[in-house]
């Protein structure tokens, strides 16, 4: 890249931190002009963010809204963050720490994983949806630890909580018991390696694109894994990533949440991508029988999960994700009972400037309703949920 083009790109990137419109209409189309595979475009965007980390750090104060700070497990932070998948391997932790109040890198696996064959990601720009069947690609635990070490020592880093998303994956070439033992051992090893480097964990057994994970989605497994996390990371935040559910699946879904909490987990992240059959993926040929769909359509699933969890388990911690494109939706999610919101797909469409837009909008909306801080709103909602629970 010559000097002039780099100057223009740097200036445009800086402006996009304040203008989702600029990213959506100028930068994103340019990235797609350079690359055709959406996954390659995403990697290019991560590389750009890291390349211009100093530009982002110079705008750090634009993403600082003190009235939005909350406290969970002794950590005070602004509860607007990245969802798993946005930065799988921790390559953009440094720049993202200056934009978001917390980060959820991952999903990290114990060993490096190639994942499924490409192409494995598709987009639907009309509906602002992503479809993927990546199959947990990861550069592995050791690579991620190196990225965390870089973050801890980097002069441009901002000190925000890291809640790493991890999962030990049952292999396909073993019988059930051996596969479950392998997944358990991998998870145990990752907790022990990471516990002194991160602020919490998100266990992710709900990716719809990895068939063997179904073996982990039982109340017994949820309670057992929660006990493992509590044993090895008792002072850290411990969440489980939950998938979306339809109304008739409510009881089954809540039983998994209850099992996680009974085992000592703190709460959930809801919701993961929605399993979609091949004929609904909007590409001419799709080489897999299903795909995980994410985007704005997940709003109803997210709000249902947040509302039901807050009412059934009033003191649980709830991180909400799934198609939060605007401040009204983010605020409504907090009002339903979320403690924090996070995203991936919306930022892939709108850029990092969306984070500031969401924060600024939620700050304005909560003041409209008479709340001076988001913590005030959070405690009010939790109190109402506790009253509802006790009166049933």
CORGIQUI-V768297 format. One record per residue. RES is the residue in one small letter. PSI is psi in whole degrees, 0 to 359 (* if undefined). Layout:
res->RES psi->PSI
res->RES psi->PSI
This chain:
res->x psi->126
res->x psi->171
res->x psi->317
res->x psi->313
res->x psi->323
res->x psi->320
res->x psi->316
res->x psi->317
res->x psi->318
res->x psi->316
res->x psi->318
res->x psi->320
res->x psi->317
res->x psi->317
res->x psi->326
res->x psi->340
res->x psi->342
res->x psi->352
res->x psi->95
res->x psi->328
res->x psi->317
res->x psi->316
res->x psi->314
res->x psi->321
res->x psi->343
res->x psi->302
res->x psi->312
res->x psi->312
res->x psi->326
res->x psi->320
res->x psi->321
res->x psi->339
res->x psi->327
res->x psi->326
res->x psi->150
res->x psi->332
res->x psi->124
res->x psi->328
res->x psi->321
res->x psi->325
res->x psi->317
res->x psi->316
res->x psi->322
res->x psi->322
res->x psi->320
res->x psi->318
res->x psi->321
res->x psi->317
res->x psi->318
res->x psi->323
res->x psi->325
res->x psi->34
res->x psi->324
res->x psi->327
res->x psi->315
res->x psi->316
res->x psi->326
res->x psi->341
res->x psi->16
res->x psi->318
res->x psi->336
res->x psi->343
res->x psi->16
res->x psi->110
res->x psi->91
res->x psi->329
res->x psi->350
res->x psi->356
res->x psi->139
res->x psi->171
res->x psi->126
res->x psi->125
res->x psi->43
res->x psi->358
res->x psi->123
res->x psi->125
res->x psi->164
res->x psi->120
res->x psi->54
res->x psi->115
res->x psi->186
res->x psi->147
res->x psi->159
res->x psi->143
res->x psi->330
res->x psi->325
res->x psi->79
res->x psi->322
res->x psi->6
res->x psi->21
res->x psi->339
res->x psi->23
res->x psi->318
res->x psi->303
res->x psi->321
res->x psi->333
res->x psi->344
res->x psi->357
res->x psi->323
res->x psi->154
res->x psi->340
res->x psi->165
res->x psi->140
res->x psi->79
res->x psi->160
res->x psi->186
res->x psi->129
res->x psi->134
res->x psi->163
res->x psi->309
res->x psi->161
res->x psi->142
res->x psi->133
res->x psi->329
res->x psi->191
res->x psi->163
res->x psi->146
res->x psi->154
res->x psi->140
res->x psi->12
res->x psi->137
res->x psi->156
res->x psi->153
res->x psi->90
res->x psi->330
res->x psi->319
res->x psi->359
res->x psi->52
res->x psi->153
res->x psi->145
res->x psi->133
res->x psi->151
res->x psi->53
res->x psi->329
res->x psi->39
res->x psi->52
res->x psi->139
res->x psi->145
res->x psi->1
res->x psi->168
res->x psi->314
res->x psi->321
res->x psi->316
res->x psi->318
res->x psi->322
res->x psi->320
res->x psi->323
res->x psi->318
res->x psi->319
res->x psi->317
res->x psi->316
res->x psi->330
res->x psi->356
res->x psi->133
res->x psi->341
res->x psi->0
res->x psi->146
res->x psi->143
res->x psi->88
res->x psi->155
res->x psi->142
res->x psi->117
res->x psi->93
res->x psi->135
res->x psi->122
res->x psi->161
res->x psi->131
res->x psi->129
res->x psi->121
res->x psi->126
res->x psi->159
res->x psi->344
res->x psi->25
res->x psi->161
res->x psi->169
res->x psi->312
res->x psi->317
res->x psi->320
res->x psi->319
res->x psi->322
res->x psi->319
res->x psi->315
res->x psi->319
res->x psi->313
res->x psi->320
res->x psi->317
res->x psi->315
res->x psi->315
res->x psi->320
res->x psi->319
res->x psi->313
res->x psi->323
res->x psi->329
res->x psi->342
res->x psi->328
res->x psi->359
res->x psi->347
res->x psi->170
res->x psi->352
res->x psi->177
res->x psi->148
res->x psi->116
res->x psi->132
res->x psi->85
res->x psi->12
res->x psi->14
res->x psi->127
res->x psi->356
res->x psi->4
res->x psi->102
res->x psi->320
res->x psi->345
res->x psi->340
res->x psi->332
res->x psi->339
res->x psi->349
res->x psi->65
res->x psi->152
res->x psi->321
res->x psi->315
res->x psi->319
res->x psi->315
res->x psi->320
res->x psi->316
res->x psi->323
res->x psi->320
res->x psi->323
res->x psi->313
res->x psi->319
res->x psi->319
res->x psi->317
res->x psi->347
res->x psi->51
res->x psi->328
res->x psi->358
res->x psi->156
res->x psi->136
res->x psi->108
res->x psi->162
res->x psi->137
res->x psi->123
res->x psi->147
res->x psi->168
res->x psi->156
res->x psi->148
res->x psi->164
res->x psi->322
res->x psi->350
res->x psi->7
res->x psi->311
res->x psi->315
res->x psi->317
res->x psi->313
res->x psi->333
res->x psi->327
res->x psi->317
res->x psi->313
res->x psi->320
res->x psi->320
res->x psi->316
res->x psi->322
res->x psi->327
res->x psi->352
res->x psi->6
res->x psi->158
res->x psi->333
res->x psi->205
res->x psi->163
res->x psi->125
res->x psi->130
res->x psi->160
res->x psi->184
res->x psi->160
res->x psi->128
res->x psi->124
res->x psi->135
res->x psi->159
res->x psi->321
res->x psi->349
res->x psi->359
res->x psi->124
res->x psi->56
res->x psi->155
res->x psi->320
res->x psi->130
res->x psi->124
res->x psi->13
res->x psi->153
res->x psi->339
res->x psi->177
res->x psi->155
res->x psi->121
res->x psi->131
res->x psi->152
res->x psi->193
res->x psi->331
res->x psi->341
res->x psi->354
res->x psi->312
res->x psi->320
res->x psi->318
res->x psi->311
res->x psi->323
res->x psi->314
res->x psi->317
res->x psi->312
res->x psi->312
res->x psi->320
res->x psi->317
res->x psi->323
res->x psi->322
res->x psi->329
res->x psi->77
res->x psi->330
res->x psi->7
res->x psi->158
res->x psi->132
res->x psi->116
res->x psi->130
res->x psi->138
res->x psi->165
res->x psi->82
res->x psi->37
res->x psi->96
res->x psi->345
res->x psi->164
res->x psi->325
res->x psi->316
res->x psi->319
res->x psi->315
res->x psi->318
res->x psi->326
res->x psi->318
res->x psi->318
res->x psi->330
res->x psi->341
res->x psi->4
res->x psi->144
res->x psi->332
res->x psi->157
res->x psi->152
res->x psi->167
res->x psi->164
res->x psi->295
res->x psi->315
res->x psi->323
res->x psi->333
res->x psi->331
res->x psi->322
res->x psi->346
res->x psi->178
res->x psi->337
res->x psi->341
res->x psi->328
res->x psi->311
res->x psi->320
res->x psi->319
res->x psi->313
res->x psi->312
res->x psi->319
res->x psi->316
res->x psi->320
res->x psi->318
res->x psi->318
res->x psi->322
res->x psi->326
res->x psi->325
res->x psi->324
res->x psi->9
res->x psi->11
res->x psi->131
res->x psi->333
res->x psi->158
res->x psi->330
res->x psi->323
res->x psi->314
res->x psi->315
res->x psi->314
res->x psi->327
res->x psi->313
res->x psi->317
res->x psi->320
res->x psi->317
res->x psi->320
res->x psi->322
res->x psi->319
res->x psi->317
res->x psi->317
res->x psi->319
res->x psi->333
res->x psi->351
res->x psi->*
